[in-house]
Amino acid sequence: MIAGFILRALEGKIVIAVGILVAFALLIPALNLLTPPDSPLHVPTYIMSLLGKYLCYALLALALDLVWGYCGILSLGHGAFFALGGYAMGMYLMRQIGSRGVYGDPILPDFMVFLNWKELPWFWHGMDMFPVAMAMVLLVPGLLAFVFGWFAFRSRVNGVYLSIITQAMTYALMLAFFRNDMGFGGNNGLTDYKEILGFSVQADGTRAVLFALSAIFLALCLVLASAITRSKFGKVLVGVRDAESRVRFLGYRVENIKLFTFTVSAMMAGIAGALFVPQVGIINPGEFAPANSIEVVVWTAVGGRGTLIGPIIGAILVNVGKSYFTGAFPDLWLFALGGLFIGVTLFLPKGIVGTIQQRHAARRDRKAADDTANNDKASDAALPLEQAAE
């Protein structure tokens, strides 16, 4: 059954994309670790970490595309699931600091000692164990998405109203996590990590493994998303996007379809956040900001929603451009980002990949029509000859 599930995902372009990601997972760390620093082929560690961050953003955009591009749910709160996954990883990394913190407390993180906390909050217990922390990376975003979706979809909240309440959700979480009494570091968040699974977070080898894991998990989630969308369930999913009332009339439980997809998407976003945190070295409430979730929508739209490959390309291209413009034109990069989104909306409404697919399909249909016309002409020309022969 699992083999059949995977085979359904192995569309040509997906195979190529997965191959590229696996190649990057092997090539970039090798160029960082096995080449001397003065070699033209050497990839500096900071560049590798930056690329790893882009891959995490690409995974987040892929998660949004699953619900927006294929189910028609425009979520403006996916940054919340990303941040929750990041906080779960950050809590594990904070527990690994132990007595090496500023205050030397082997149990309490530094910010808790500074705020005169006397004991570890109940929700921090067990987060020093890697399996528990990784389970929380999936369970916390997934549970939030399940509970939120259970009420929203059964109340038949759709369209712009759903987008608004998802944005309200992430804004409420941002305000909550800014509070010092929440137990998550308040405004400063969680930072100053030392090690992960006994390896220094700052070591080149650890950074290389984190980059490789980012590429591999992006490839795995791409295969998962492709298998879902290319299955019979995926056909129903597209039906919900295009004509929800008709799908409901046919007897499908639309709310369950939406709930499943929304929950899976949130868990994918949580994985992206967990991989993001050790590579950037910090997680704070700013990751919950509604503007971050809107940026994810921009990446997906630029690449082409409903294509799976498009959001990955869009996330990488936009963030590469953002990194360039913030350095070259720090006062203008927001205008450049806004101009990019307006330009794509006006001239490439289906995004980069979507436009390419549309033109390819139009060229193929035109060729098929020409071939049919030529065959008809040949048949018409042969008919008099056949009549004469008779």
Contacts in CASP RR format, 6 or more apart in sequence:
PFRMAT RR
TARGET T0000
AUTHOR 0000-0000-0000
METHOD contacts of the structure
MODEL  1
MIAGFILRALEGKIVIAVGILVAFALLIPALNLLTPPDSPLHVPTYIMSL
LGKYLCYALLALALDLVWGYCGILSLGHGAFFALGGYAMGMYLMRQIGSR
GVYGDPILPDFMVFLNWKELPWFWHGMDMFPVAMAMVLLVPGLLAFVFGW
FAFRSRVNGVYLSIITQAMTYALMLAFFRNDMGFGGNNGLTDYKEILGFS
VQADGTRAVLFALSAIFLALCLVLASAITRSKFGKVLVGVRDAESRVRFL
GYRVENIKLFTFTVSAMMAGIAGALFVPQVGIINPGEFAPANSIEVVVWT
AVGGRGTLIGPIIGAILVNVGKSYFTGAFPDLWLFALGGLFIGVTLFLPK
GIVGTIQQRHAARRDRKAADDTANNDKASDAALPLEQAAE
5 227 0 8 1.000
5 231 0 8 1.000
6 223 0 8 1.000
6 227 0 8 1.000
8 226 0 8 1.000
8 227 0 8 1.000
8 230 0 8 1.000
8 231 0 8 1.000
9 223 0 8 1.000
9 224 0 8 1.000
9 226 0 8 1.000
9 227 0 8 1.000
9 230 0 8 1.000
10 223 0 8 1.000
10 226 0 8 1.000
11 226 0 8 1.000
11 230 0 8 1.000
13 309 0 8 1.000
14 222 0 8 1.000
14 223 0 8 1.000
14 226 0 8 1.000
14 308 0 8 1.000
14 309 0 8 1.000
17 219 0 8 1.000
17 222 0 8 1.000
17 309 0 8 1.000
17 312 0 8 1.000
18 219 0 8 1.000
18 222 0 8 1.000
18 223 0 8 1.000
19 219 0 8 1.000
21 215 0 8 1.000
21 216 0 8 1.000
21 218 0 8 1.000
21 219 0 8 1.000
21 222 0 8 1.000
22 215 0 8 1.000
22 216 0 8 1.000
22 219 0 8 1.000
24 51 0 8 1.000
24 215 0 8 1.000
25 211 0 8 1.000
25 212 0 8 1.000
25 215 0 8 1.000
25 216 0 8 1.000
25 219 0 8 1.000
26 212 0 8 1.000
28 43 0 8 1.000
28 48 0 8 1.000
28 51 0 8 1.000
28 208 0 8 1.000
28 211 0 8 1.000
28 212 0 8 1.000
28 215 0 8 1.000
29 48 0 8 1.000
29 205 0 8 1.000
29 208 0 8 1.000
29 209 0 8 1.000
29 211 0 8 1.000
29 212 0 8 1.000
31 41 0 8 1.000
31 42 0 8 1.000
31 43 0 8 1.000
32 42 0 8 1.000
32 43 0 8 1.000
32 44 0 8 1.000
32 45 0 8 1.000
32 48 0 8 1.000
32 204 0 8 1.000
32 207 0 8 1.000
32 208 0 8 1.000
33 204 0 8 1.000
33 205 0 8 1.000
33 208 0 8 1.000
35 41 0 8 1.000
35 42 0 8 1.000
35 43 0 8 1.000
36 42 0 8 1.000
37 44 0 8 1.000
45 204 0 8 1.000
45 207 0 8 1.000
48 207 0 8 1.000
48 208 0 8 1.000
48 211 0 8 1.000
49 207 0 8 1.000
49 210 0 8 1.000
49 211 0 8 1.000
49 279 0 8 1.000
49 280 0 8 1.000
50 323 0 8 1.000
51 211 0 8 1.000
52 210 0 8 1.000
52 211 0 8 1.000
52 214 0 8 1.000
52 215 0 8 1.000
52 275 0 8 1.000
52 279 0 8 1.000
53 276 0 8 1.000
53 279 0 8 1.000
53 280 0 8 1.000
53 319 0 8 1.000
54 315 0 8 1.000
54 316 0 8 1.000
54 319 0 8 1.000
54 320 0 8 1.000
55 211 0 8 1.000
55 214 0 8 1.000
55 215 0 8 1.000
55 218 0 8 1.000
55 275 0 8 1.000
55 316 0 8 1.000
56 214 0 8 1.000
56 272 0 8 1.000
56 273 0 8 1.000
56 275 0 8 1.000
56 276 0 8 1.000
56 279 0 8 1.000
57 272 0 8 1.000
57 276 0 8 1.000
57 296 0 8 1.000
57 299 0 8 1.000
57 315 0 8 1.000
57 316 0 8 1.000
57 319 0 8 1.000
58 218 0 8 1.000
58 311 0 8 1.000
58 312 0 8 1.000
58 314 0 8 1.000
58 315 0 8 1.000
58 316 0 8 1.000
59 214 0 8 1.000
59 217 0 8 1.000
59 218 0 8 1.000
59 221 0 8 1.000
59 268 0 8 1.000
59 269 0 8 1.000
59 271 0 8 1.000
59 272 0 8 1.000
59 275 0 8 1.000
60 78 0 8 1.000
60 79 0 8 1.000
60 82 0 8 1.000
60 268 0 8 1.000
60 269 0 8 1.000
60 272 0 8 1.000
60 273 0 8 1.000
60 296 0 8 1.000
60 315 0 8 1.000
61 296 0 8 1.000
61 299 0 8 1.000
61 300 0 8 1.000
61 311 0 8 1.000
61 312 0 8 1.000
61 314 0 8 1.000
61 315 0 8 1.000
62 218 0 8 1.000
62 221 0 8 1.000
62 222 0 8 1.000
62 225 0 8 1.000
62 268 0 8 1.000
62 308 0 8 1.000
62 311 0 8 1.000
62 312 0 8 1.000
63 78 0 8 1.000
63 81 0 8 1.000
63 221 0 8 1.000
63 265 0 8 1.000
63 266 0 8 1.000
63 268 0 8 1.000
63 269 0 8 1.000
63 272 0 8 1.000
64 75 0 8 1.000
64 78 0 8 1.000
64 265 0 8 1.000
64 269 0 8 1.000
64 296 0 8 1.000
64 297 0 8 1.000
64 300 0 8 1.000
64 311 0 8 1.000
65 225 0 8 1.000
65 300 0 8 1.000
65 304 0 8 1.000
65 305 0 8 1.000
65 306 0 8 1.000
65 307 0 8 1.000
65 308 0 8 1.000
65 310 0 8 1.000
65 311 0 8 1.000
66 225 0 8 1.000
66 228 0 8 1.000
66 229 0 8 1.000
66 261 0 8 1.000
66 264 0 8 1.000
66 265 0 8 1.000
66 268 0 8 1.000
67 73 0 8 1.000
67 75 0 8 1.000
67 261 0 8 1.000
67 262 0 8 1.000
67 265 0 8 1.000
68 74 0 8 1.000
68 75 0 8 1.000
68 297 0 8 1.000
68 300 0 8 1.000
68 305 0 8 1.000
68 306 0 8 1.000
69 241 0 8 1.000
69 300 0 8 1.000
69 305 0 8 1.000
69 306 0 8 1.000
70 229 0 8 1.000
70 234 0 8 1.000
70 237 0 8 1.000
70 238 0 8 1.000
70 241 0 8 1.000
70 261 0 8 1.000
70 306 0 8 1.000
71 237 0 8 1.000
71 240 0 8 1.000
71 241 0 8 1.000
71 257 0 8 1.000
71 258 0 8 1.000
71 261 0 8 1.000
71 262 0 8 1.000
72 240 0 8 1.000
72 241 0 8 1.000
73 162 0 8 1.000
73 258 0 8 1.000
73 261 0 8 1.000
73 262 0 8 1.000
74 159 0 8 1.000
74 160 0 8 1.000
74 162 0 8 1.000
74 163 0 8 1.000
74 297 0 8 1.000
75 162 0 8 1.000
75 163 0 8 1.000
75 166 0 8 1.000
75 262 0 8 1.000
75 265 0 8 1.000
75 293 0 8 1.000
76 163 0 8 1.000
76 164 0 8 1.000
76 166 0 8 1.000
76 167 0 8 1.000
76 170 0 8 1.000
76 290 0 8 1.000
76 293 0 8 1.000
76 294 0 8 1.000
76 297 0 8 1.000
77 166 0 8 1.000
77 167 0 8 1.000
77 169 0 8 1.000
77 170 0 8 1.000
77 290 0 8 1.000
77 293 0 8 1.000
78 166 0 8 1.000
78 265 0 8 1.000
78 266 0 8 1.000
78 269 0 8 1.000
78 293 0 8 1.000
78 296 0 8 1.000
79 170 0 8 1.000
79 269 0 8 1.000
79 287 0 8 1.000
79 288 0 8 1.000
79 292 0 8 1.000
79 293 0 8 1.000
79 296 0 8 1.000
80 141 0 8 1.000
80 144 0 8 1.000
80 169 0 8 1.000
80 170 0 8 1.000
80 173 0 8 1.000
80 288 0 8 1.000
80 293 0 8 1.000
81 141 0 8 1.000
81 142 0 8 1.000
81 144 0 8 1.000
81 145 0 8 1.000
81 265 0 8 1.000
81 266 0 8 1.000
81 267 0 8 1.000
81 269 0 8 1.000
81 270 0 8 1.000
82 269 0 8 1.000
82 270 0 8 1.000
82 272 0 8 1.000
82 273 0 8 1.000
82 276 0 8 1.000
82 287 0 8 1.000
82 292 0 8 1.000
83 170 0 8 1.000
83 173 0 8 1.000
83 177 0 8 1.000
83 273 0 8 1.000
83 283 0 8 1.000
83 285 0 8 1.000
83 286 0 8 1.000
83 287 0 8 1.000
83 288 0 8 1.000
84 140 0 8 1.000
84 141 0 8 1.000
84 144 0 8 1.000
84 173 0 8 1.000
84 270 0 8 1.000
85 136 0 8 1.000
85 137 0 8 1.000
85 140 0 8 1.000
85 141 0 8 1.000
85 269 0 8 1.000
85 270 0 8 1.000
85 271 0 8 1.000
85 273 0 8 1.000
85 274 0 8 1.000
85 277 0 8 1.000
86 137 0 8 1.000
86 270 0 8 1.000
86 273 0 8 1.000
86 274 0 8 1.000
86 276 0 8 1.000
86 277 0 8 1.000
86 283 0 8 1.000
86 287 0 8 1.000
87 177 0 8 1.000
87 184 0 8 1.000
87 190 0 8 1.000
87 283 0 8 1.000
88 127 0 8 1.000
88 133 0 8 1.000
88 134 0 8 1.000
88 136 0 8 1.000
88 137 0 8 1.000
88 140 0 8 1.000
88 270 0 8 1.000
88 274 0 8 1.000
89 133 0 8 1.000
89 137 0 8 1.000
89 273 0 8 1.000
89 274 0 8 1.000
89 275 0 8 1.000
89 277 0 8 1.000
89 278 0 8 1.000
89 283 0 8 1.000
90 190 0 8 1.000
90 193 0 8 1.000
90 277 0 8 1.000
90 278 0 8 1.000
90 283 0 8 1.000
91 124 0 8 1.000
91 127 0 8 1.000
91 133 0 8 1.000
91 136 0 8 1.000
91 184 0 8 1.000
91 190 0 8 1.000
92 127 0 8 1.000
92 128 0 8 1.000
92 130 0 8 1.000
92 133 0 8 1.000
92 196 0 8 1.000
93 190 0 8 1.000
93 193 0 8 1.000
93 194 0 8 1.000
93 195 0 8 1.000
93 196 0 8 1.000
93 201 0 8 1.000
93 277 0 8 1.000
93 278 0 8 1.000
94 109 0 8 1.000
94 190 0 8 1.000
94 193 0 8 1.000
95 109 0 8 1.000
95 124 0 8 1.000
95 126 0 8 1.000
95 127 0 8 1.000
95 128 0 8 1.000
96 128 0 8 1.000
96 193 0 8 1.000
96 194 0 8 1.000
96 195 0 8 1.000
96 196 0 8 1.000
96 198 0 8 1.000
97 109 0 8 1.000
97 110 0 8 1.000
97 192 0 8 1.000
97 193 0 8 1.000
97 194 0 8 1.000
98 104 0 8 1.000
98 105 0 8 1.000
98 106 0 8 1.000
98 107 0 8 1.000
99 105 0 8 1.000
99 106 0 8 1.000
100 194 0 8 1.000
101 110 0 8 1.000
101 192 0 8 1.000
102 110 0 8 1.000
103 110 0 8 1.000
103 113 0 8 1.000
103 114 0 8 1.000
104 113 0 8 1.000
105 112 0 8 1.000
105 113 0 8 1.000
107 120 0 8 1.000
108 117 0 8 1.000
108 119 0 8 1.000
108 120 0 8 1.000
109 185 0 8 1.000
109 190 0 8 1.000
110 192 0 8 1.000
111 185 0 8 1.000
111 186 0 8 1.000
111 188 0 8 1.000
111 189 0 8 1.000
112 120 0 8 1.000
112 183 0 8 1.000
115 180 0 8 1.000
117 183 0 8 1.000
121 183 0 8 1.000
124 183 0 8 1.000
126 132 0 8 1.000
126 133 0 8 1.000
127 133 0 8 1.000
127 136 0 8 1.000
130 197 0 8 1.000
134 274 0 8 1.000
137 270 0 8 1.000
137 271 0 8 1.000
137 273 0 8 1.000
137 274 0 8 1.000
138 267 0 8 1.000
138 270 0 8 1.000
138 271 0 8 1.000
141 266 0 8 1.000
141 267 0 8 1.000
141 269 0 8 1.000
141 270 0 8 1.000
142 263 0 8 1.000
142 266 0 8 1.000
142 267 0 8 1.000
144 266 0 8 1.000
145 262 0 8 1.000
145 263 0 8 1.000
145 265 0 8 1.000
145 266 0 8 1.000
145 267 0 8 1.000
146 259 0 8 1.000
146 262 0 8 1.000
146 263 0 8 1.000
148 166 0 8 1.000
148 169 0 8 1.000
148 262 0 8 1.000
149 258 0 8 1.000
149 259 0 8 1.000
149 262 0 8 1.000
149 263 0 8 1.000
150 259 0 8 1.000
152 162 0 8 1.000
152 165 0 8 1.000
153 254 0 8 1.000
153 255 0 8 1.000
153 258 0 8 1.000
153 259 0 8 1.000
153 262 0 8 1.000
154 255 0 8 1.000
156 255 0 8 1.000
157 165 0 8 1.000
158 244 0 8 1.000
166 293 0 8 1.000
167 290 0 8 1.000
167 293 0 8 1.000
170 288 0 8 1.000
170 289 0 8 1.000
170 290 0 8 1.000
170 293 0 8 1.000
171 288 0 8 1.000
171 290 0 8 1.000
173 288 0 8 1.000
174 285 0 8 1.000
174 286 0 8 1.000
174 288 0 8 1.000
174 289 0 8 1.000
174 290 0 8 1.000
176 182 0 8 1.000
177 184 0 8 1.000
177 186 0 8 1.000
177 189 0 8 1.000
177 285 0 8 1.000
177 288 0 8 1.000
178 186 0 8 1.000
178 187 0 8 1.000
178 285 0 8 1.000
179 186 0 8 1.000
180 186 0 8 1.000
180 187 0 8 1.000
184 190 0 8 1.000
184 285 0 8 1.000
186 284 0 8 1.000
186 285 0 8 1.000
187 284 0 8 1.000
187 285 0 8 1.000
188 284 0 8 1.000
189 282 0 8 1.000
189 283 0 8 1.000
189 284 0 8 1.000
189 285 0 8 1.000
190 277 0 8 1.000
190 282 0 8 1.000
190 283 0 8 1.000
190 284 0 8 1.000
191 281 0 8 1.000
191 282 0 8 1.000
191 283 0 8 1.000
191 284 0 8 1.000
193 201 0 8 1.000
193 278 0 8 1.000
193 281 0 8 1.000
194 200 0 8 1.000
194 201 0 8 1.000
195 201 0 8 1.000
196 206 0 8 1.000
196 278 0 8 1.000
199 205 0 8 1.000
199 206 0 8 1.000
199 209 0 8 1.000
200 206 0 8 1.000
201 278 0 8 1.000
201 281 0 8 1.000
206 278 0 8 1.000
207 279 0 8 1.000
210 275 0 8 1.000
210 278 0 8 1.000
210 279 0 8 1.000
211 279 0 8 1.000
213 275 0 8 1.000
214 275 0 8 1.000
214 279 0 8 1.000
217 271 0 8 1.000
217 275 0 8 1.000
218 312 0 8 1.000
221 268 0 8 1.000
221 271 0 8 1.000
222 308 0 8 1.000
222 312 0 8 1.000
224 264 0 8 1.000
224 268 0 8 1.000
225 268 0 8 1.000
225 308 0 8 1.000
226 308 0 8 1.000
228 234 0 8 1.000
228 237 0 8 1.000
228 261 0 8 1.000
228 264 0 8 1.000
229 237 0 8 1.000
229 238 0 8 1.000
229 308 0 8 1.000
233 257 0 8 1.000
236 247 0 8 1.000
236 252 0 8 1.000
236 257 0 8 1.000
237 257 0 8 1.000
237 261 0 8 1.000
239 246 0 8 1.000
239 247 0 8 1.000
240 247 0 8 1.000
240 252 0 8 1.000
240 254 0 8 1.000
240 257 0 8 1.000
240 258 0 8 1.000
244 254 0 8 1.000
247 254 0 8 1.000
248 254 0 8 1.000
276 283 0 8 1.000
277 283 0 8 1.000
286 292 0 8 1.000
295 318 0 8 1.000
296 315 0 8 1.000
298 318 0 8 1.000
298 337 0 8 1.000
298 338 0 8 1.000
298 340 0 8 1.000
298 341 0 8 1.000
299 311 0 8 1.000
299 314 0 8 1.000
299 315 0 8 1.000
299 318 0 8 1.000
299 319 0 8 1.000
300 310 0 8 1.000
300 311 0 8 1.000
300 314 0 8 1.000
300 315 0 8 1.000
301 341 0 8 1.000
301 344 0 8 1.000
301 345 0 8 1.000
301 351 0 8 1.000
302 314 0 8 1.000
302 317 0 8 1.000
302 318 0 8 1.000
302 340 0 8 1.000
302 341 0 8 1.000
302 344 0 8 1.000
302 348 0 8 1.000
302 351 0 8 1.000
302 352 0 8 1.000
303 310 0 8 1.000
303 311 0 8 1.000
303 313 0 8 1.000
303 314 0 8 1.000
303 317 0 8 1.000
303 344 0 8 1.000
303 351 0 8 1.000
303 352 0 8 1.000
303 353 0 8 1.000
303 354 0 8 1.000
304 310 0 8 1.000
304 311 0 8 1.000
304 314 0 8 1.000
304 350 0 8 1.000
304 351 0 8 1.000
304 352 0 8 1.000
304 353 0 8 1.000
304 354 0 8 1.000
304 355 0 8 1.000
305 311 0 8 1.000
305 351 0 8 1.000
306 354 0 8 1.000
307 353 0 8 1.000
307 354 0 8 1.000
307 357 0 8 1.000
309 353 0 8 1.000
310 351 0 8 1.000
310 352 0 8 1.000
310 353 0 8 1.000
310 354 0 8 1.000
313 352 0 8 1.000
313 353 0 8 1.000
314 352 0 8 1.000
317 352 0 8 1.000
318 337 0 8 1.000
318 340 0 8 1.000
321 336 0 8 1.000
322 333 0 8 1.000
322 337 0 8 1.000
325 332 0 8 1.000
325 333 0 8 1.000
325 336 0 8 1.000
325 337 0 8 1.000
326 333 0 8 1.000
327 333 0 8 1.000
329 336 0 8 1.000
344 351 0 8 1.000
344 352 0 8 1.000
348 355 0 8 1.000
350 357 0 8 1.000
350 358 0 8 1.000
END
